[in-house]
Amino acid sequence: MLSEMSLKKLFYLLFVSLLLSFFVSGCNVLDPQSDEESDDDLYVQFNNDSSSSYTITCIELMPIGSANETPSPSGEWTSNKLENAGDIPPGGQQYFHAKIPRQHRCYYRLGVKNGDGTTLMLNEQTHYANDDYPTLTHWGSDERTVTVTIVNDSQNGLIYINGWSEWAGIE
């Protein structure tokens, strides 16, 4: 039979080896977020180009699937990503987190301060091309920089996104 001292040593060795194998396996006891959840987190720097004519007050996202497939919108639009961050005036920027799986993308739609100070969602304008949303892609990095230019078309009176770009990393 094993003595009491031998049993204590055995349990101590088992406990230490269990702890070592736990930490060596890559588990992080200080961060309860799983690897799957962290793969969905995209940190976004959203810029309103200095040549824009309007302040952005709302950014909403909708998943559209894998970046190498034809866009297939699914689900609902998110709440405003700028709710707690504030508006983005021309030449300004804001940062937010988007839940987009790696190698996937989403559409985004914008709201701006119109001439009387209220928010106008661009897609709610009569004759606005709703099927022409710009995209945000979680590709190449867990950080993304987006820049948009928002202007007014003097011929039809529509406020629209005149140009946009996105790239991996934060500028």
C-alpha angles and dihedrals in degrees: 000000000000117000121238090252091053091050091051090051091048093051090045091052091046091050093049093046090048091052092047094049090048093055095039091053089066099253113149112207092186095058115052091188110111123228089249092057093047090052087062097054116100118179109213132199105198115197129194104208116240090239091061118114097209142056114239112231102167138036119181126181134207124187116240102178137245118004092233095054135073108276112267111182113218134178128002133309112270123243117268109298089205097056093110099021100059134230126318112228121196107291091020135110141201134194129222142156120249124196101226122142115239114272090022133103142200140205119246130203127195140217121202138188105261124205095285095050098256125119117261118193104220093219092057094065116109110258093014113147099242094183093061102077118152117239138235115207131200096211134129096003143023087241126068136187119208126185126187135182116208120194142161121251103223093200098058101015094236122144108219146161104268094184140358139177139180134190140172116271135025116284 
